[in-house]
Amino acid sequence: MGNRSGDDRIWVRGHYRRRSAPGGAAVKGGGWLIAGALAAVWLWGHFVGFADTPPQPAPQHTPAPTAIGAP
């Protein structure tokens, strides 16, 4: 059971393995690269923000009236 030429398979440790093509890892990792870039943009927008104006200060809250301090 020899390896046929042009089969793109090699015999490794008792089984046939597909021969990797040059640049194969870059093509297969392309989806992860896009997903990672989108995650980085989302995280940047979530924690740092994209707005040019400074954030507005939070409005001052007055304490609610309570029965303890009422006359």
C-alpha positions as CSV (number, residue, x, y, z in Angstrom):
1,M,0.0,0.0,0.0
2,G,2.4,2.7,-1.2
3,N,1.7,6.4,-1.6
4,R,0.4,7.3,-5.0
5,S,2.1,10.3,-6.7
6,G,-0.1,13.4,-6.9
7,D,-2.2,12.3,-3.9
8,D,-0.9,15.0,-1.6
9,R,-0.7,12.5,1.2
10,I,2.3,11.3,3.1
11,W,2.8,8.3,5.4
12,V,3.4,9.5,8.9
13,R,3.5,7.3,12.1
14,G,1.4,4.5,10.7
15,H,-1.3,6.5,8.8
16,Y,-1.6,8.8,5.9
17,R,-1.6,12.5,6.5
18,R,-2.6,15.3,4.1
19,R,0.4,17.3,2.9
20,S,0.1,21.0,3.9
21,A,0.0,23.5,1.1
22,P,2.3,26.5,1.3
23,G,0.3,29.3,2.9
24,G,-2.4,27.0,4.1
25,A,-2.3,28.2,7.7
26,A,-2.8,31.8,6.6
27,V,-5.9,30.9,4.5
28,K,-7.4,28.8,7.3
29,G,-6.7,31.5,10.0
30,G,-8.3,34.2,7.9
31,G,-11.7,33.9,9.6
32,W,-10.0,34.1,13.1
33,L,-8.1,37.2,12.0
34,I,-11.4,38.9,11.0
35,A,-13.1,37.8,14.2
36,G,-10.2,39.0,16.3
37,A,-10.2,42.4,14.5
38,L,-14.0,42.8,15.0
39,A,-13.6,41.9,18.7
40,A,-10.8,44.4,19.1
41,V,-12.9,47.2,17.6
42,W,-15.9,46.3,19.7
43,L,-13.8,46.2,22.9
44,W,-12.2,49.6,22.0
45,G,-15.7,51.1,21.5
46,H,-17.0,49.6,24.7
47,F,-14.2,50.7,27.0
48,V,-12.6,53.7,25.3
49,G,-15.3,55.0,23.0
50,F,-15.3,56.6,19.6
51,A,-16.8,60.0,20.5
52,D,-14.8,63.2,20.0
53,T,-16.7,65.1,22.7
54,P,-15.9,64.5,26.4
55,P,-18.6,62.6,28.3
56,Q,-21.3,64.6,30.0
57,P,-21.1,64.7,33.8
58,A,-23.7,62.7,35.7
59,P,-26.6,64.8,37.0
60,Q,-26.5,65.6,40.7
61,H,-29.1,63.6,42.6
62,T,-30.8,65.1,45.6
63,P,-31.5,62.8,48.5
64,A,-35.1,61.6,48.8
65,P,-37.1,62.9,51.7
66,T,-37.5,60.4,54.5
67,A,-39.8,60.1,57.4
68,I,-36.8,60.1,59.8
69,G,-35.8,63.7,59.3
70,A,-39.4,65.0,58.7
71,P,-40.8,67.4,61.4
